[in-house]
């Protein structure tokens, strides 16, 4: 049981945990009170942004980002001809 508490307390010290909890709470609030969806989402996004502002980035953020995209392969995409008659005009 001590290992679980140690793990949970360690996670609560990470900004990403708080952003995730805010996201979950915002989503639940939208489901429970759909008439307040815009206000709930705005508050959640604002709170997550505030956490981003007051917390420090890891010192090795460049290395983390580089490692995250190191093996990403972006497939080639072919252009598709769309007739001008299907275009929306205003």
C-alpha positions in Angstrom: 0.0 0.0 0.0 2.9 2.4 0.7 4.1 1.9 -2.9 0.8 3.0 -4.2 0.8 6.2 -2.1 4.4 6.9 -3.1 3.5 6.5 -6.7 0.4 8.6 -6.4 2.2 11.4 -4.6 5.0 11.4 -7.2 2.4 11.7 -10.0 0.7 14.6 -8.2 3.9 16.6 -8.4 3.9 16.4 -12.2 2.2 19.2 -14.1 0.9 16.7 -16.7 -1.0 14.9 -14.0 -2.8 18.1 -13.1 -3.6 18.9 -16.7 -4.9 15.4 -17.2 -7.1 15.6 -14.1 -8.4 19.0 -15.2 -9.2 17.5 -18.7 -11.1 14.5 -17.1 -13.0 16.8 -14.7 -13.9 19.2 -17.6 -15.2 16.3 -19.7 -17.2 14.9 -16.8 -18.6 18.4 -16.1 -19.7 18.7 -19.7 -21.5 15.4 -19.6 -23.2 16.1 -16.2 -24.1 19.7 -17.0 -24.3 20.1 -20.8 -26.0 23.5 -20.6 -22.7 24.8 -19.1 -20.4 23.1 -21.6 -18.8 26.3 -22.9 -18.1 27.7 -19.4 -16.8 24.3 -18.1 -14.5 23.9 -21.1 -13.2 27.5 -20.9 -12.5 27.1 -17.2 -10.7 23.8 -17.8 -8.6 25.2 -20.6 -7.8 28.3 -18.6 -6.7 26.3 -15.6 -4.6 24.0 -17.7 -3.0 27.1 -19.3 -2.3 28.6 -15.9 -0.6 25.4 -14.8 1.6 25.6 -17.9 2.6 29.1 -17.1 3.5 28.5 -13.4 5.4 25.3 -13.9 8.9 24.8 -15.2 9.7 22.8 -18.3 12.1 19.9 -18.0 15.7 20.9 -18.7 16.0 18.3 -21.4 12.8 19.2 -23.2 14.6 19.3 -26.6 15.9 15.8 -26.1 12.5 14.5 -25.1 10.9 16.1 -28.2 13.6 14.7 -30.4 13.2 11.2 -29.0 9.4 11.4 -29.4 9.6 12.0 -33.1 12.7 10.0 -33.9 10.8 7.0 -35.4 7.8 8.9 -36.8 7.2 8.2 -40.5 4.9 10.5 -42.4 3.4 8.7 -45.4 3.3 10.4 -48.8 -0.1 11.8 -49.8 -1.3 12.0 -53.3 -3.1 15.1 -54.5 -6.8 14.5 -55.4 -8.4 16.3 -58.3 -11.5 18.1 -57.1 -13.7 19.5 -59.9 -14.2 23.3 -59.6 -17.9 22.7 -59.9 -17.9 21.1 -56.4 -16.1 24.1 -54.9 -18.1 26.3 -52.5 -18.4 29.9 -53.6 -19.5 32.9 -51.6 
